[in-house]
Amino acid sequence: MRNTILIVDDELDVINLLKDYFDMNDYFILTAKNGIEAIKQAEKQPDLILLDINMPDFDGLEVCKRIRGFVSCPILFLTAKVEDTDKINGFAVGGDDYIVKPFSIDELGARVTAHIRRDQRQVNKDKTKFDDELVINYSTKEVFSQGEKIKLTKKEFEIIEFLSLNSGQIFDKEGIYDSLWRWDSEGDSSVIAEHIRRIRTKLSTVSSKTYIETVWGVGYKWVR
């Protein structure tokens, strides 16, 4: 099975160089050119991340800090220079190694191979979605904001799971109810509106973003 590497760098030449090299060495490649894209790509649970430190939006340290609690793979920082304080900060947020530019492509390849070989954490990966301030862990059925778990009932999480996995699609109350628990619960679809009201209340305490949008006369959708 091919291992997956996420390459994150705001320099297209660097991305193309690394992509070509690791593709020739039988890796599956994901790419991102800034911190926001990197966080979204990290949802795909790569086996290793090559992460540039100096990028727009969020720098590499901030990206690592945001995803480390939910992504277990090795993270190798790419940087033009590195001081002891930089290393300390990088290791503190969960980085595993530093690669200083310019680097030997063969040495980088050897380091990547060694880190993946040593790493056993990917055996128990969680399926995770990063959505602005929220982190949705579908495997453990938990939602976090800023590292803090949001208290949700089983049904509330099921609605978040259903809508977020189908983000952008509109579902009416009946469709949500039938998909989630028609056959194991008494009641009717009118309970959906109350569950969504409670979910919105809880999410509003940690973010100003509207995650579940009402499409009047039609239903609800998770905002992309």
N, C-alpha and C positions, 0 to 999 in steps of 0.2 A: 504493500500500500504506500502511495506517495505521501511524503510529509508536506505540510503546507507552511509556507513562510509569508508573513505579512511584511512588506517593505514600505517604510514610511519616510518620505523625504520631500522637501519642497523643490529640489533640483531634479528636473526631468532627466537630465543626463545620468545622474546617479541612479535613479530608478531604472532606467533602461539598461544600464551596465549590469546592475545586480540581477535584474529580471532575466536578462539573456544568460548570465552565468549560471544562475540556479535552475533555470529552465533546462539548460543543457545537462545539468547534473540530476535531472529527474525529480525536481521539486515542483509542487503546484504553487503558483505565485498569486498573492493578493497584493494590491498596491493602494497607497493613499498619499496625497500630496500636502495634507495639512492635518492638524490635530482633530478637527471635527470628523473628517473622513476616517481617520485612524480609529477613533472610538467606535464608529459604526462598523467598520471592517472587523474589529475585534470580536464582534458578536459571533463571527463564523468560527471562533475558537481555533486559531492557527496553532501549529506546533512550535513556532518560534516567531518572534517579532524583532525586526531590525528597525530601530526607532531613532530618527534624527532628533537632536536636541533643539536646534534653533529653527522654529517653524512659525508661520502665522497662526492666528486663532489661539491655539494652545501650544506651548512648547512641549518637547518630549517628556520633560519631568512631570508636567501637569497631566499629560495623557497617561503616563505610567501610574501616577497617583490615583487617577479616576478609575482605571480598569483593573489594577492589580488584585483587588479583593475578589474579582470575579473571573479573572483570566489567569490560569496557573502556569502557562508556558514560559520558557526563558525569554527575557527581554534584553536585547543587546543594544546599547546606545551607540549611535554614530555621532561623532563630534569632531570639529576642526582642531580643537585643543582641549586639554583636560588638566585641571589642577586637582590637588588632593581634596580641596573643598567640594569641587564638582563631583568627584567620585563618592565622597561621603553623602552628598545630597542625593545622588543617583541611586546608591545602594539603599538609602533610607526610604525611598519611595517604592523600592521593589525591583530595581534593575539587577541584572545578573552579570553584566560585563560591559566593558567600554571598547569601542573600536575607533581609533584616531585616524581621521582623514589627513593626507591621502594614505590609503591602506593597500596592502598586498591582497589581491582578490583571492589568491590561493590560501593565504593565511586565514582570511575571513571565512572561506569555505570550510577550512579545517576546524575553525572554532565553532561554526554553526553545527557541523556534524557532531562534534564532541558534546556540545550542549544538548542536542536532541537525543543523543545516545544515552547520556547520563540521566536525562529527565524522565521521571516515572509518573509525574503528576498528571499528564494528559490522559491517563487511563480512565479517570473518573471525571470527565468534563461535564460541566453543567451547560445547558442551553440558556443563553442569556441575551437580553435585548437592552441596549443603552438608548435612552430616549430623554435627551436634555438632562434634567436633574434626576430622572428616575432610572433605576436599574431593575429590570424584571427578570427574576431567575425562575424559568419555567420548570426546572428540574426539582427545585425545593419548594416551589409554589410560594415565593416570597417576593416582596417589592421593597426596594431600599431607596432612600434619598440621603445624599451626603453620608453614606455609610450606616445610616440609622434605618432600622426596619420599620415599615409602616404597618400598623395593625389592621388586618383585613379579615373578614369572615371568609369561609370557604367559597360561598357563592359570589362574594365580591371579587375574590381573586379569579374565579372562573370567568366572570364577565370581562375583567381586564385581560385575561389570557386570550379569550376568544376574539375580542375586538382588536387587540394589539397585534395578534398573529395575522389578522386580516385588515391591517391598517389601510385606510382610504376607502374601504368598502362600506356601504350603508346597509344596516340591518334593522328591520322593524322589530317591535317588541315580541311579536309572535315568533319571528325567526330566531331571535336570541333564546327565547324560552324553550322552543322545540329543540334547538341544537344542544342546550346545556343540561336540562333536567326534567323534561316533560315526563319521562317514563319512571322517574324515581322520586317524584314529589307530587303532593296534592297542591292544588291552587291553579292560578292562570297567569297569563302574560302581564297582567297589571302590576305584578310585583317587580317587574324589571325596572320601571320608572323609579320606584323607591330605592332599589339597590343602586342604581346609577346616581341618584341624588346623594346617597351616603358616600359612594366612591368619590364623587366630585368634592364633597366637603372635606374628606380626608386628604385628597391630593392638593386641595387649595391651601392647606396649611404648610406645604413644603415647596410649592411652586405657583407662580402666577400664570403659567401656561394652561390653556384649556386642552386637556388630553382627549376627553370624550365630547364630541360636538353633536348637538341636536340639529338634525336636518328636518325642519318643521314640515309636518304632514307626511314624513317618510319614515324616519327612524333615527338611529344613532350611528356614528362612525368614530373610529380612533384616528386622530389627526396625524398625518404623516410627519 
